[in-house]
Amino acid sequence: MQDQDPINPLGARYPRIAKDPIAGVASPNLTDYAATRAAFSWEAARRRLQGLP
């Protein structure tokens, strides 16, 4: 039996998958905290949730 790499035992059979690190960066959900906070109202939140189970 061949010696296998203990860290990557399948490395000899499958090529490494190269990924673009910039393409995988997600944008933040909350980009402007102050504006979001100023525009928030509990009444609007209740209206958006109305009708949900």
PDBQT receptor file of N, H, CA, C and O in Angstrom, charges set to zero:
ATOM      1  N   MET A   1       0.851  -1.188   0.000  1.00  0.00    +0.000 N 
ATOM      2  CA  MET A   1       0.000   0.000   0.000  1.00  0.00    +0.000 C 
ATOM      3  C   MET A   1       0.890   1.241   0.000  1.00  0.00    +0.000 C 
ATOM      4  O   MET A   1       1.943   1.254   0.637  1.00  0.00    +0.000 OA
ATOM      5  N   GLN A   2       0.467   2.282  -0.713  1.00  0.00    +0.000 N 
ATOM      6  H   GLN A   2      -0.388   2.271  -1.231  1.00  0.00    +0.000 HD
ATOM      7  CA  GLN A   2       1.246   3.508  -0.806  1.00  0.00    +0.000 C 
ATOM      8  C   GLN A   2       1.143   4.313   0.478  1.00  0.00    +0.000 C 
ATOM      9  O   GLN A   2       0.150   4.244   1.203  1.00  0.00    +0.000 OA
ATOM     10  N   ASP A   3       2.196   5.080   0.739  1.00  0.00    +0.000 N 
ATOM     11  H   ASP A   3       3.002   5.136   0.150  1.00  0.00    +0.000 HD
ATOM     12  CA  ASP A   3       2.128   6.022   1.856  1.00  0.00    +0.000 C 
ATOM     13  C   ASP A   3       1.205   7.161   1.465  1.00  0.00    +0.000 C 
ATOM     14  O   ASP A   3       1.325   7.719   0.375  1.00  0.00    +0.000 OA
ATOM     15  N   GLN A   4       0.302   7.498   2.337  1.00  0.00    +0.000 N 
ATOM     16  H   GLN A   4       0.204   7.044   3.223  1.00  0.00    +0.000 HD
ATOM     17  CA  GLN A   4      -0.631   8.584   2.058  1.00  0.00    +0.000 C 
ATOM     18  C   GLN A   4      -0.304   9.774   2.935  1.00  0.00    +0.000 C 
ATOM     19  O   GLN A   4       0.222   9.636   4.039  1.00  0.00    +0.000 OA
ATOM     20  N   ASP A   5      -0.627  10.938   2.418  1.00  0.00    +0.000 N 
ATOM     21  H   ASP A   5      -1.055  11.050   1.521  1.00  0.00    +0.000 HD
ATOM     22  CA  ASP A   5      -0.467  12.167   3.184  1.00  0.00    +0.000 C 
ATOM     23  C   ASP A   5      -1.527  12.154   4.276  1.00  0.00    +0.000 C 
ATOM     24  O   ASP A   5      -2.714  12.118   3.951  1.00  0.00    +0.000 OA
ATOM     25  N   PRO A   6      -1.157  12.182   5.565  1.00  0.00    +0.000 N 
ATOM     26  CA  PRO A   6      -2.153  12.112   6.638  1.00  0.00    +0.000 C 
ATOM     27  C   PRO A   6      -3.058  13.339   6.694  1.00  0.00    +0.000 C 
ATOM     28  O   PRO A   6      -4.170  13.266   7.217  1.00  0.00    +0.000 OA
ATOM     29  N   ILE A   7      -2.594  14.454   6.165  1.00  0.00    +0.000 N 
ATOM     30  H   ILE A   7      -1.690  14.513   5.741  1.00  0.00    +0.000 HD
ATOM     31  CA  ILE A   7      -3.407  15.669   6.187  1.00  0.00    +0.000 C 
ATOM     32  C   ILE A   7      -4.399  15.678   5.030  1.00  0.00    +0.000 C 
ATOM     33  O   ILE A   7      -5.537  16.116   5.195  1.00  0.00    +0.000 OA
ATOM     34  N   ASN A   8      -3.977  15.196   3.858  1.00  0.00    +0.000 N 
ATOM     35  H   ASN A   8      -3.052  14.840   3.724  1.00  0.00    +0.000 HD
ATOM     36  CA  ASN A   8      -4.832  15.208   2.679  1.00  0.00    +0.000 C 
ATOM     37  C   ASN A   8      -4.738  13.860   1.975  1.00  0.00    +0.000 C 
ATOM     38  O   ASN A   8      -4.049  13.743   0.962  1.00  0.00    +0.000 OA
ATOM     39  N   PRO A   9      -5.412  12.849   2.491  1.00  0.00    +0.000 N 
ATOM     40  CA  PRO A   9      -5.270  11.510   1.921  1.00  0.00    +0.000 C 
ATOM     41  C   PRO A   9      -5.810  11.389   0.497  1.00  0.00    +0.000 C 
ATOM     42  O   PRO A   9      -5.393  10.486  -0.228  1.00  0.00    +0.000 OA
ATOM     43  N   LEU A  10      -6.708  12.252   0.074  1.00  0.00    +0.000 N 
ATOM     44  H   LEU A  10      -7.046  12.986   0.662  1.00  0.00    +0.000 HD
ATOM     45  CA  LEU A  10      -7.260  12.172  -1.276  1.00  0.00    +0.000 C 
ATOM     46  C   LEU A  10      -6.544  13.100  -2.244  1.00  0.00    +0.000 C 
ATOM     47  O   LEU A  10      -6.913  13.171  -3.417  1.00  0.00    +0.000 OA
ATOM     48  N   GLY A  11      -5.535  13.808  -1.778  1.00  0.00    +0.000 N 
ATOM     49  H   GLY A  11      -5.235  13.751  -0.825  1.00  0.00    +0.000 HD
ATOM     50  CA  GLY A  11      -4.830  14.782  -2.598  1.00  0.00    +0.000 C 
ATOM     51  C   GLY A  11      -4.186  14.194  -3.834  1.00  0.00    +0.000 C 
ATOM     52  O   GLY A  11      -4.050  14.881  -4.847  1.00  0.00    +0.000 OA
ATOM     53  N   ALA A  12      -3.794  12.959  -3.771  1.00  0.00    +0.000 N 
ATOM     54  H   ALA A  12      -3.904  12.401  -2.948  1.00  0.00    +0.000 HD
ATOM     55  CA  ALA A  12      -3.162  12.342  -4.923  1.00  0.00    +0.000 C 
ATOM     56  C   ALA A  12      -4.176  12.033  -6.020  1.00  0.00    +0.000 C 
ATOM     57  O   ALA A  12      -3.821  11.994  -7.198  1.00  0.00    +0.000 OA
ATOM     58  N   ARG A  13      -5.420  11.817  -5.648  1.00  0.00    +0.000 N 
ATOM     59  H   ARG A  13      -5.708  11.849  -4.692  1.00  0.00    +0.000 HD
ATOM     60  CA  ARG A  13      -6.450  11.465  -6.628  1.00  0.00    +0.000 C 
ATOM     61  C   ARG A  13      -7.208  12.656  -7.184  1.00  0.00    +0.000 C 
ATOM     62  O   ARG A  13      -7.631  12.634  -8.340  1.00  0.00    +0.000 OA
ATOM     63  N   TYR A  14      -7.385  13.683  -6.387  1.00  0.00    +0.000 N 
ATOM     64  H   TYR A  14      -7.042  13.700  -5.448  1.00  0.00    +0.000 HD
ATOM     65  CA  TYR A  14      -8.212  14.812  -6.800  1.00  0.00    +0.000 C 
ATOM     66  C   TYR A  14      -7.392  16.097  -6.809  1.00  0.00    +0.000 C 
ATOM     67  O   TYR A  14      -6.651  16.362  -5.863  1.00  0.00    +0.000 OA
ATOM     68  N   PRO A  15      -7.515  16.895  -7.861  1.00  0.00    +0.000 N 
ATOM     69  CA  PRO A  15      -6.760  18.153  -7.895  1.00  0.00    +0.000 C 
ATOM     70  C   PRO A  15      -7.324  19.159  -6.897  1.00  0.00    +0.000 C 
ATOM     71  O   PRO A  15      -8.495  19.101  -6.520  1.00  0.00    +0.000 OA
ATOM     72  N   ARG A  16      -6.471  20.070  -6.486  1.00  0.00    +0.000 N 
ATOM     73  H   ARG A  16      -5.520  20.117  -6.792  1.00  0.00    +0.000 HD
ATOM     74  CA  ARG A  16      -6.872  21.119  -5.557  1.00  0.00    +0.000 C 
ATOM     75  C   ARG A  16      -7.866  22.063  -6.240  1.00  0.00    +0.000 C 
ATOM     76  O   ARG A  16      -7.699  22.404  -7.411  1.00  0.00    +0.000 OA
ATOM     77  N   ILE A  17      -8.885  22.478  -5.515  1.00  0.00    +0.000 N 
ATOM     78  H   ILE A  17      -9.021  22.201  -4.564  1.00  0.00    +0.000 HD
ATOM     79  CA  ILE A  17      -9.873  23.415  -6.035  1.00  0.00    +0.000 C 
ATOM     80  C   ILE A  17      -9.402  24.824  -5.702  1.00  0.00    +0.000 C 
ATOM     81  O   ILE A  17      -9.270  25.182  -4.532  1.00  0.00    +0.000 OA
ATOM     82  N   ALA A  18      -9.151  25.614  -6.729  1.00  0.00    +0.000 N 
ATOM     83  H   ALA A  18      -9.259  25.324  -7.680  1.00  0.00    +0.000 HD
ATOM     84  CA  ALA A  18      -8.697  26.989  -6.522  1.00  0.00    +0.000 C 
ATOM     85  C   ALA A  18      -9.909  27.909  -6.498  1.00  0.00    +0.000 C 
ATOM     86  O   ALA A  18     -10.768  27.838  -7.376  1.00  0.00    +0.000 OA
ATOM     87  N   LYS A  19      -9.974  28.766  -5.496  1.00  0.00    +0.000 N 
ATOM     88  H   LYS A  19      -9.275  28.824  -4.783  1.00  0.00    +0.000 HD
ATOM     89  CA  LYS A  19     -11.096  29.694  -5.362  1.00  0.00    +0.000 C 
ATOM     90  C   LYS A  19     -10.562  31.118  -5.320  1.00  0.00    +0.000 C 
ATOM     91  O   LYS A  19      -9.489  31.384  -4.778  1.00  0.00    +0.000 OA
ATOM     92  N   ASP A  20     -11.327  32.014  -5.897  1.00  0.00    +0.000 N 
ATOM     93  H   ASP A  20     -12.199  31.798  -6.337  1.00  0.00    +0.000 HD
ATOM     94  CA  ASP A  20     -10.971  33.423  -5.873  1.00  0.00    +0.000 C 
ATOM     95  C   ASP A  20     -11.410  33.991  -4.527  1.00  0.00    +0.000 C 
ATOM     96  O   ASP A  20     -12.608  34.008  -4.242  1.00  0.00    +0.000 OA
ATOM     97  N   PRO A  21     -10.478  34.458  -3.685  1.00  0.00    +0.000 N 
ATOM     98  CA  PRO A  21     -10.863  34.936  -2.350  1.00  0.00    +0.000 C 
ATOM     99  C   PRO A  21     -11.750  36.183  -2.379  1.00  0.00    +0.000 C 
ATOM    100  O   PRO A  21     -12.538  36.396  -1.458  1.00  0.00    +0.000 OA
ATOM    101  N   ILE A  22     -11.635  36.993  -3.402  1.00  0.00    +0.000 N 
ATOM    102  H   ILE A  22     -10.995  36.820  -4.150  1.00  0.00    +0.000 HD
ATOM    103  CA  ILE A  22     -12.453  38.203  -3.502  1.00  0.00    +0.000 C 
ATOM    104  C   ILE A  22     -13.900  37.852  -3.869  1.00  0.00    +0.000 C 
ATOM    105  O   ILE A  22     -14.831  38.496  -3.384  1.00  0.00    +0.000 OA
ATOM    106  N   ALA A  23     -14.095  36.852  -4.708  1.00  0.00    +0.000 N 
ATOM    107  H   ALA A  23     -13.339  36.329  -5.102  1.00  0.00    +0.000 HD
ATOM    108  CA  ALA A  23     -15.443  36.480  -5.155  1.00  0.00    +0.000 C 
ATOM    109  C   ALA A  23     -16.283  35.921  -4.010  1.00  0.00    +0.000 C 
ATOM    110  O   ALA A  23     -17.511  36.001  -4.061  1.00  0.00    +0.000 OA
ATOM    111  N   GLY A  24     -15.662  35.365  -2.993  1.00  0.00    +0.000 N 
ATOM    112  H   GLY A  24     -14.665  35.300  -2.951  1.00  0.00    +0.000 HD
ATOM    113  CA  GLY A  24     -16.398  34.762  -1.896  1.00  0.00    +0.000 C 
ATOM    114  C   GLY A  24     -16.734  35.719  -0.767  1.00  0.00    +0.000 C 
ATOM    115  O   GLY A  24     -17.324  35.303   0.230  1.00  0.00    +0.000 OA
ATOM    116  N   VAL A  25     -16.378  36.980  -0.896  1.00  0.00    +0.000 N 
ATOM    117  H   VAL A  25     -15.899  37.317  -1.706  1.00  0.00    +0.000 HD
ATOM    118  CA  VAL A  25     -16.624  37.947   0.170  1.00  0.00    +0.000 C 
ATOM    119  C   VAL A  25     -18.071  38.434   0.084  1.00  0.00    +0.000 C 
ATOM    120  O   VAL A  25     -18.495  38.965  -0.942  1.00  0.00    +0.000 OA
ATOM    121  N   ALA A  26     -18.807  38.253   1.146  1.00  0.00    +0.000 N 
ATOM    122  H   ALA A  26     -18.462  37.822   1.979  1.00  0.00    +0.000 HD
ATOM    123  CA  ALA A  26     -20.204  38.700   1.183  1.00  0.00    +0.000 C 
ATOM    124  C   ALA A  26     -20.265  40.148   1.659  1.00  0.00    +0.000 C 
ATOM    125  O   ALA A  26     -19.477  40.574   2.504  1.00  0.00    +0.000 OA
ATOM    126  N   SER A  27     -21.202  40.885   1.109  1.00  0.00    +0.000 N 
ATOM    127  H   SER A  27     -21.842  40.539   0.423  1.00  0.00    +0.000 HD
ATOM    128  CA  SER A  27     -21.360  42.267   1.554  1.00  0.00    +0.000 C 
ATOM    129  C   SER A  27     -22.134  42.286   2.872  1.00  0.00    +0.000 C 
ATOM    130  O   SER A  27     -22.969  41.412   3.107  1.00  0.00    +0.000 OA
ATOM    131  N   PRO A  28     -21.874  43.248   3.716  1.00  0.00    +0.000 N 
ATOM    132  CA  PRO A  28     -22.565  43.300   5.010  1.00  0.00    +0.000 C 
ATOM    133  C   PRO A  28     -24.055  43.596   4.844  1.00  0.00    +0.000 C 
ATOM    134  O   PRO A  28     -24.456  44.288   3.908  1.00  0.00    +0.000 OA
ATOM    135  N   ASN A  29     -24.859  43.076   5.744  1.00  0.00    +0.000 N 
ATOM    136  H   ASN A  29     -24.533  42.513   6.504  1.00  0.00    +0.000 HD
ATOM    137  CA  ASN A  29     -26.306  43.321   5.714  1.00  0.00    +0.000 C 
ATOM    138  C   ASN A  29     -26.647  44.731   6.173  1.00  0.00    +0.000 C 
ATOM    139  O   ASN A  29     -27.640  45.308   5.730  1.00  0.00    +0.000 OA
ATOM    140  N   LEU A  30     -25.847  45.274   7.038  1.00  0.00    +0.000 N 
ATOM    141  H   LEU A  30     -25.040  44.805   7.398  1.00  0.00    +0.000 HD
ATOM    142  CA  LEU A  30     -26.123  46.581   7.620  1.00  0.00    +0.000 C 
ATOM    143  C   LEU A  30     -24.956  47.505   7.280  1.00  0.00    +0.000 C 
ATOM    144  O   LEU A  30     -23.948  47.527   7.987  1.00  0.00    +0.000 OA
ATOM    145  N   THR A  31     -25.098  48.268   6.192  1.00  0.00    +0.000 N 
ATOM    146  H   THR A  31     -25.917  48.251   5.618  1.00  0.00    +0.000 HD
ATOM    147  CA  THR A  31     -23.983  49.102   5.742  1.00  0.00    +0.000 C 
ATOM    148  C   THR A  31     -23.962  50.465   6.423  1.00  0.00    +0.000 C 
ATOM    149  O   THR A  31     -22.887  51.021   6.645  1.00  0.00    +0.000 OA
ATOM    150  N   ASP A  32     -25.124  51.011   6.759  1.00  0.00    +0.000 N 
ATOM    151  H   ASP A  32     -25.997  50.559   6.579  1.00  0.00    +0.000 HD
ATOM    152  CA  ASP A  32     -25.172  52.331   7.407  1.00  0.00    +0.000 C 
ATOM    153  C   ASP A  32     -26.041  52.215   8.651  1.00  0.00    +0.000 C 
ATOM    154  O   ASP A  32     -27.261  52.374   8.590  1.00  0.00    +0.000 OA
ATOM    155  N   TYR A  33     -25.397  51.937   9.778  1.00  0.00    +0.000 N 
ATOM    156  H   TYR A  33     -24.407  51.808   9.827  1.00  0.00    +0.000 HD
ATOM    157  CA  TYR A  33     -26.118  51.701  11.033  1.00  0.00    +0.000 C 
ATOM    158  C   TYR A  33     -26.960  52.906  11.440  1.00  0.00    +0.000 C 
ATOM    159  O   TYR A  33     -28.117  52.751  11.831  1.00  0.00    +0.000 OA
ATOM    160  N   ALA A  34     -26.389  54.099  11.349  1.00  0.00    +0.000 N 
ATOM    161  H   ALA A  34     -25.449  54.225  11.031  1.00  0.00    +0.000 HD
ATOM    162  CA  ALA A  34     -27.103  55.298  11.794  1.00  0.00    +0.000 C 
ATOM    163  C   ALA A  34     -28.368  55.529  10.970  1.00  0.00    +0.000 C 
ATOM    164  O   ALA A  34     -29.416  55.853  11.528  1.00  0.00    +0.000 OA
ATOM    165  N   ALA A  35     -28.283  55.367   9.662  1.00  0.00    +0.000 N 
ATOM    166  H   ALA A  35     -27.432  55.104   9.209  1.00  0.00    +0.000 HD
ATOM    167  CA  ALA A  35     -29.455  55.568   8.803  1.00  0.00    +0.000 C 
ATOM    168  C   ALA A  35     -30.512  54.490   9.056  1.00  0.00    +0.000 C 
ATOM    169  O   ALA A  35     -31.706  54.789   9.098  1.00  0.00    +0.000 OA
ATOM    170  N   THR A  36     -30.084  53.257   9.222  1.00  0.00    +0.000 N 
ATOM    171  H   THR A  36     -29.114  53.014   9.188  1.00  0.00    +0.000 HD
ATOM    172  CA  THR A  36     -31.024  52.167   9.497  1.00  0.00    +0.000 C 
ATOM    173  C   THR A  36     -31.718  52.389  10.832  1.00  0.00    +0.000 C 
ATOM    174  O   THR A  36     -32.926  52.187  10.950  1.00  0.00    +0.000 OA
ATOM    175  N   ARG A  37     -30.960  52.802  11.831  1.00  0.00    +0.000 N 
ATOM    176  H   ARG A  37     -29.978  52.966  11.736  1.00  0.00    +0.000 HD
ATOM    177  CA  ARG A  37     -31.527  53.054  13.154  1.00  0.00    +0.000 C 
ATOM    178  C   ARG A  37     -32.513  54.216  13.112  1.00  0.00    +0.000 C 
ATOM    179  O   ARG A  37     -33.560  54.159  13.757  1.00  0.00    +0.000 OA
ATOM    180  N   ALA A  38     -32.192  55.269  12.363  1.00  0.00    +0.000 N 
ATOM    181  H   ALA A  38     -31.342  55.315  11.839  1.00  0.00    +0.000 HD
ATOM    182  CA  ALA A  38     -33.079  56.432  12.269  1.00  0.00    +0.000 C 
ATOM    183  C   ALA A  38     -34.374  56.079  11.542  1.00  0.00    +0.000 C 
ATOM    184  O   ALA A  38     -35.430  56.624  11.866  1.00  0.00    +0.000 OA
ATOM    185  N   ALA A  39     -34.307  55.179  10.568  1.00  0.00    +0.000 N 
ATOM    186  H   ALA A  39     -33.449  54.736  10.306  1.00  0.00    +0.000 HD
ATOM    187  CA  ALA A  39     -35.489  54.829   9.782  1.00  0.00    +0.000 C 
ATOM    188  C   ALA A  39     -36.336  53.736  10.438  1.00  0.00    +0.000 C 
ATOM    189  O   ALA A  39     -37.463  53.496  10.005  1.00  0.00    +0.000 OA
ATOM    190  N   PHE A  40     -35.817  53.072  11.469  1.00  0.00    +0.000 N 
ATOM    191  H   PHE A  40     -34.901  53.267  11.820  1.00  0.00    +0.000 HD
ATOM    192  CA  PHE A  40     -36.524  51.952  12.081  1.00  0.00    +0.000 C 
ATOM    193  C   PHE A  40     -37.684  52.420  12.953  1.00  0.00    +0.000 C 
ATOM    194  O   PHE A  40     -37.583  53.410  13.677  1.00  0.00    +0.000 OA
ATOM    195  N   SER A  41     -38.792  51.676  12.862  1.00  0.00    +0.000 N 
ATOM    196  H   SER A  41     -38.874  50.871  12.274  1.00  0.00    +0.000 HD
ATOM    197  CA  SER A  41     -39.899  51.896  13.800  1.00  0.00    +0.000 C 
ATOM    198  C   SER A  41     -40.505  50.536  14.144  1.00  0.00    +0.000 C 
ATOM    199  O   SER A  41     -40.603  49.649  13.296  1.00  0.00    +0.000 OA
ATOM    200  N   TRP A  42     -40.903  50.397  15.391  1.00  0.00    +0.000 N 
ATOM    201  H   TRP A  42     -40.824  51.117  16.080  1.00  0.00    +0.000 HD
ATOM    202  CA  TRP A  42     -41.529  49.145  15.814  1.00  0.00    +0.000 C 
ATOM    203  C   TRP A  42     -42.852  48.941  15.109  1.00  0.00    +0.000 C 
ATOM    204  O   TRP A  42     -43.220  47.800  14.828  1.00  0.00    +0.000 OA
ATOM    205  N   GLU A  43     -43.570  49.992  14.816  1.00  0.00    +0.000 N 
ATOM    206  H   GLU A  43     -43.271  50.918  15.044  1.00  0.00    +0.000 HD
ATOM    207  CA  GLU A  43     -44.851  49.875  14.115  1.00  0.00    +0.000 C 
ATOM    208  C   GLU A  43     -44.642  49.292  12.721  1.00  0.00    +0.000 C 
ATOM    209  O   GLU A  43     -45.384  48.403  12.304  1.00  0.00    +0.000 OA
ATOM    210  N   ALA A  44     -43.648  49.782  12.008  1.00  0.00    +0.000 N 
ATOM    211  H   ALA A  44     -43.046  50.504  12.347  1.00  0.00    +0.000 HD
ATOM    212  CA  ALA A  44     -43.361  49.240  10.676  1.00  0.00    +0.000 C 
ATOM    213  C   ALA A  44     -42.938  47.770  10.766  1.00  0.00    +0.000 C 
ATOM    214  O   ALA A  44     -43.318  46.965   9.916  1.00  0.00    +0.000 OA
ATOM    215  N   ALA A  45     -42.165  47.421  11.777  1.00  0.00    +0.000 N 
ATOM    216  H   ALA A  45     -41.857  48.075  12.467  1.00  0.00    +0.000 HD
ATOM    217  CA  ALA A  45     -41.755  46.033  11.967  1.00  0.00    +0.000 C 
ATOM    218  C   ALA A  45     -42.970  45.142  12.228  1.00  0.00    +0.000 C 
ATOM    219  O   ALA A  45     -43.054  44.035  11.697  1.00  0.00    +0.000 OA
ATOM    220  N   ARG A  46     -43.902  45.619  13.038  1.00  0.00    +0.000 N 
ATOM    221  H   ARG A  46     -43.834  46.518  13.470  1.00  0.00    +0.000 HD
ATOM    222  CA  ARG A  46     -45.130  44.846  13.306  1.00  0.00    +0.000 C 
ATOM    223  C   ARG A  46     -45.946  44.649  12.042  1.00  0.00    +0.000 C 
ATOM    224  O   ARG A  46     -46.494  43.570  11.814  1.00  0.00    +0.000 OA
ATOM    225  N   ARG A  47     -46.030  45.696  11.210  1.00  0.00    +0.000 N 
ATOM    226  H   ARG A  47     -45.585  46.572  11.395  1.00  0.00    +0.000 HD
ATOM    227  CA  ARG A  47     -46.787  45.568   9.947  1.00  0.00    +0.000 C 
ATOM    228  C   ARG A  47     -46.153  44.542   9.029  1.00  0.00    +0.000 C 
ATOM    229  O   ARG A  47     -46.857  43.775   8.373  1.00  0.00    +0.000 OA
ATOM    230  N   ARG A  48     -44.835  44.521   8.978  1.00  0.00    +0.000 N 
ATOM    231  H   ARG A  48     -44.263  45.144   9.511  1.00  0.00    +0.000 HD
ATOM    232  CA  ARG A  48     -44.145  43.552   8.095  1.00  0.00    +0.000 C 
ATOM    233  C   ARG A  48     -44.332  42.118   8.585  1.00  0.00    +0.000 C 
ATOM    234  O   ARG A  48     -44.318  41.179   7.789  1.00  0.00    +0.000 OA
ATOM    235  N   LEU A  49     -44.506  41.950   9.894  1.00  0.00    +0.000 N 
ATOM    236  H   LEU A  49     -44.518  42.712  10.541  1.00  0.00    +0.000 HD
ATOM    237  CA  LEU A  49     -44.655  40.601  10.447  1.00  0.00    +0.000 C 
ATOM    238  C   LEU A  49     -46.113  40.147  10.501  1.00  0.00    +0.000 C 
ATOM    239  O   LEU A  49     -46.391  38.971  10.735  1.00  0.00    +0.000 OA
ATOM    240  N   GLN A  50     -47.026  41.063  10.287  1.00  0.00    +0.000 N 
ATOM    241  H   GLN A  50     -46.800  42.018  10.097  1.00  0.00    +0.000 HD
ATOM    242  CA  GLN A  50     -48.447  40.712  10.385  1.00  0.00    +0.000 C 
ATOM    243  C   GLN A  50     -48.812  39.666   9.321  1.00  0.00    +0.000 C 
ATOM    244  O   GLN A  50     -48.422  39.782   8.159  1.00  0.00    +0.000 OA
ATOM    245  N   GLY A  51     -49.552  38.664   9.736  1.00  0.00    +0.000 N 
ATOM    246  H   GLY A  51     -49.868  38.570  10.680  1.00  0.00    +0.000 HD
ATOM    247  CA  GLY A  51     -49.979  37.602   8.831  1.00  0.00    +0.000 C 
ATOM    248  C   GLY A  51     -49.058  36.396   8.835  1.00  0.00    +0.000 C 
ATOM    249  O   GLY A  51     -49.405  35.357   8.273  1.00  0.00    +0.000 OA
ATOM    250  N   LEU A  52     -47.883  36.512   9.461  1.00  0.00    +0.000 N 
ATOM    251  H   LEU A  52     -47.602  37.356   9.917  1.00  0.00    +0.000 HD
ATOM    252  CA  LEU A  52     -46.998  35.362   9.547  1.00  0.00    +0.000 C 
ATOM    253  C   LEU A  52     -47.454  34.451  10.690  1.00  0.00    +0.000 C 
ATOM    254  O   LEU A  52     -48.068  34.911  11.652  1.00  0.00    +0.000 OA
ATOM    255  N   PRO A  53     -47.153  33.181  10.576  1.00  0.00    +0.000 N 
ATOM    256  CA  PRO A  53     -47.557  32.270  11.658  1.00  0.00    +0.000 C 
ATOM    257  C   PRO A  53     -46.776  32.495  12.924  1.00  0.00    +0.000 C 
ATOM    258  O   PRO A  53     -47.003  31.807  13.919  1.00  0.00    +0.000 OA
TER     259      PRO A  53
